[in-house]
Amino acid sequence: MKNFDTFKQYDAVIEECKSIFLNKMRDYGTAWRILRTTSLTDQIYIKANRIRSIQMQGTQKVDEGIRPEFVGIVNYAVMALIQLELGTKEEPAMPADKTEKLYMRYFLAAKALMEDKNHDYGEAWRQMRISSLDDIILMKLLRIKQIEDNDGKTIASEGLDANYFDIINYAVFALIRLSEIETQKL
């Protein structure tokens, strides 16, 4: 088995996702701050469901593959974590430097969680299919929707934030696996 440097691969994905996030922030500002977390959950669901649809049908009509959808999943999940902390705002403007700091704080917290789980699970995700990673994201979204429908209350389960962190990491794993597949084709 190849010797992978998961931390470098994860950092490369952070840079890819962050670059797109910041460029879109330059285009649109922080208009997403008006969204409730339920709306962000639905945005993530749309992206994960599109990935599944493309995988199952084997074709697509919109000329945008699954990689940008996984990047979108990561970025919407980070936005959801920010919204959980700060709440929804009717006046969505937030300074770019503050937004970037919050973005990085949550993405780095997801990375720290990944490091802990990789230690315990032995990077089992490397043996998973990309379709399985997407299915798990969809399952996590259904869990989030149920928690949201229960007004955020859980009895024995992790809360919304834990599920968003897991979604970030599963999407990052998919992006890493997609990069590895592309590298093998070269």
TORTIVO-307890 format. One record per residue (C-alpha): residue in three letters; residue number from 1; x, y negated, z. Coordinates in steps of 0.02 Angstrom, whole numbers, plus 50000, padded with zeros to 5 digits. Each point is the difference from the previous one (the first is absolute). Layout:
<rokes>
ROKE  aa   i    c1    c2    c3
ROKE ALA NUM     X     Y     Z
...
</rokes>
This chain:
<rokes>
ROKE  aa   i    c1    c2    c3
ROKE MET   1 50000 50000 50000
ROKE LYS   2 50060 49825 49958
ROKE ASN   3 50062 49889 50139
ROKE PHE   4 49881 49851 50001
ROKE ASP   5 50025 49839 50094
ROKE THR   6 49822 49969 50057
ROKE PHE   7 50044 49837 50086
ROKE LYS   8 50076 49924 49842
ROKE GLN   9 49853 50063 49897
ROKE TYR  10 49876 49927 50125
ROKE ASP  11 50093 49833 49998
ROKE ALA  12 49992 49997 49809
ROKE VAL  13 49811 50025 50010
ROKE ILE  14 49987 49861 50130
ROKE GLU  15 50090 49883 49879
ROKE GLU  16 49889 50052 49853
ROKE CYS  17 49838 49977 50098
ROKE LYS  18 50059 49840 50085
ROKE SER  19 50051 49922 49835
ROKE ILE  20 49828 50032 49925
ROKE PHE  21 49914 49939 50160
ROKE LEU  22 50100 49838 50002
ROKE ASN  23 49976 49968 49814
ROKE LYS  24 49812 50024 50018
ROKE MET  25 50003 49885 50151
ROKE ARG  26 50083 49867 49890
ROKE ASP  27 49860 50025 49872
ROKE TYR  28 49851 50013 50118
ROKE GLY  29 50057 49936 50168
ROKE THR  30 49931 50096 50149
ROKE ALA  31 49821 50007 49936
ROKE TRP  32 49992 50180 50066
ROKE ARG  33 49993 49929 50177
ROKE ILE  34 49813 49974 49972
ROKE LEU  35 49974 50188 49982
ROKE ARG  36 49935 50104 50143
ROKE THR  37 50098 50159 50034
ROKE THR  38 49851 50099 49934
ROKE SER  39 50025 49914 49831
ROKE LEU  40 50186 50040 50003
ROKE THR  41 49957 50181 50040
ROKE ASP  42 49887 50002 49847
ROKE GLN  43 50137 49924 49890
ROKE ILE  44 50120 50137 50055
ROKE TYR  45 49865 50129 49966
ROKE ILE  46 49974 49935 49823
ROKE LYS  47 50186 50017 49964
ROKE ALA  48 50017 50174 50077
ROKE ASN  49 49843 50059 49911
ROKE ARG  50 50067 49935 49832
ROKE ILE  51 50160 50099 50028
ROKE ARG  52 49898 50156 50033
ROKE SER  53 49892 49969 49847
ROKE ILE  54 50153 49980 49888
ROKE GLN  55 50079 50157 50072
ROKE MET  56 49843 50104 49980
ROKE GLN  57 49954 49937 49826
ROKE GLY  58 50177 49995 49934
ROKE THR  59 49961 49839 49906
ROKE GLN  60 49971 49817 50033
ROKE LYS  61 49925 49855 49903
ROKE VAL  62 50079 49857 50097
ROKE ASP  63 50184 49982 49956
ROKE GLU  64 50062 50002 50179
ROKE GLY  65 50066 50161 50073
ROKE ILE  66 49992 50069 50174
ROKE ARG  67 50161 49919 50063
ROKE PRO  68 49923 49825 50009
ROKE GLU  69 49849 50075 50088
ROKE PHE  70 50110 50074 50137
ROKE VAL  71 50088 49831 50017
ROKE GLY  72 49828 49919 50017
ROKE ILE  73 49953 50127 50133
ROKE VAL  74 50155 49954 50100
ROKE ASN  75 49970 49814 49985
ROKE TYR  76 49814 50008 50042
ROKE ALA  77 50039 50109 50152
ROKE VAL  78 50126 49872 50061
ROKE MET  79 49870 49863 49973
ROKE ALA  80 49876 50102 50101
ROKE LEU  81 50123 50013 50145
ROKE ILE  82 50027 49812 49993
ROKE GLN  83 49811 49973 50001
ROKE LEU  84 49980 50116 50148
ROKE GLU  85 50121 49890 50095
ROKE LEU  86 49947 49827 49942
ROKE GLY  87 49819 50025 49951
ROKE THR  88 49907 49938 49847
ROKE LYS  89 50014 49815 49958
ROKE GLU  90 49877 49892 49903
ROKE GLU  91 50146 49886 49956
ROKE PRO  92 50124 50130 49940
ROKE ALA  93 50156 49893 49977
ROKE MET  94 50149 50066 50097
ROKE PRO  95 50179 49940 49979
ROKE ALA  96 50103 50112 49884
ROKE ASP  97 50141 50023 50127
ROKE LYS  98 49879 50056 50136
ROKE THR  99 49912 50117 49878
ROKE GLU 100 50165 50078 49945
ROKE LYS 101 50056 50024 50182
ROKE LEU 102 49837 50088 50044
ROKE TYR 103 50011 50105 49842
ROKE MET 104 50176 50057 50043
ROKE ARG 105 49958 50030 50183
ROKE TYR 106 49862 50122 49954
ROKE PHE 107 50097 50083 49860
ROKE LEU 108 50151 50026 50113
ROKE ALA 109 49886 50070 50137
ROKE ALA 110 49935 50124 49870
ROKE LYS 111 50179 50046 49957
ROKE ALA 112 50041 50029 50185
ROKE LEU 113 49848 50113 50014
ROKE MET 114 50058 50094 49845
ROKE GLU 115 50172 50025 50077
ROKE ASP 116 49923 50074 50158
ROKE LYS 117 49881 50114 49906
ROKE ASN 118 50135 50054 49876
ROKE HIS 119 50105 50054 50148
ROKE ASP 120 49859 50109 50066
ROKE TYR 121 49932 50064 49833
ROKE GLY 122 50166 50021 49909
ROKE GLU 123 49949 49898 49847
ROKE ALA 124 49865 50126 49953
ROKE TRP 125 49924 49866 49887
ROKE ARG 126 50139 50033 49874
ROKE GLN 127 49917 50168 49962
ROKE MET 128 49829 49921 49975
ROKE ARG 129 49918 49963 49834
ROKE ILE 130 49961 49819 49960
ROKE SER 131 49818 50052 49981
ROKE SER 132 50003 50064 50180
ROKE LEU 133 50074 49837 50062
ROKE ASP 134 49857 49908 49915
ROKE ASP 135 49871 50121 50072
ROKE ILE 136 50068 49968 50175
ROKE ILE 137 49986 49813 49971
ROKE LEU 138 49819 50024 49946
ROKE MET 139 49967 50104 50157
ROKE LYS 140 50079 49865 50110
ROKE LEU 141 49888 49872 49915
ROKE LEU 142 49845 50103 50039
ROKE ARG 143 50059 50007 50181
ROKE ILE 144 50025 49812 50001
ROKE LYS 145 49826 49973 49929
ROKE GLN 146 49926 50109 50137
ROKE ILE 147 50096 49905 50134
ROKE GLU 148 49943 49835 49923
ROKE ASP 149 49820 50063 50000
ROKE ASN 150 50024 50039 50186
ROKE ASP 151 50053 49819 50032
ROKE GLY 152 50182 50053 50018
ROKE LYS 153 49966 50119 50144
ROKE THR 154 50076 50173 50008
ROKE ILE 155 49985 50138 50129
ROKE ALA 156 50151 50110 49966
ROKE SER 157 50077 49930 49841
ROKE GLU 158 50128 49870 49953
ROKE GLY 159 49933 49829 49958
ROKE LEU 160 49993 49901 49839
ROKE ASP 161 50179 49939 50010
ROKE ALA 162 50073 50176 50012
ROKE ASN 163 49904 50052 49845
ROKE TYR 164 50058 49848 49901
ROKE PHE 165 50180 50037 50050
ROKE ASP 166 49979 50180 49941
ROKE ILE 167 49927 49938 49835
ROKE ILE 168 50151 49887 49974
ROKE ASN 169 50118 50145 50029
ROKE TYR 170 49908 50125 49889
ROKE ALA 171 49996 49870 49861
ROKE VAL 172 50187 49966 50024
ROKE PHE 173 50032 50188 49991
ROKE ALA 174 49903 50007 49837
ROKE LEU 175 50102 49855 49930
ROKE ILE 176 50162 50085 50049
ROKE ARG 177 49943 50164 49921
ROKE LEU 178 49948 49908 49840
ROKE SER 179 50173 49921 49992
ROKE GLU 180 50082 50169 50022
ROKE ILE 181 49893 50075 49861
ROKE GLU 182 50045 49855 49884
ROKE THR 183 50185 50023 50042
ROKE GLN 184 49989 50187 49958
ROKE LYS 185 49928 49957 49828
ROKE LEU 186 50151 49892 49957
</rokes>
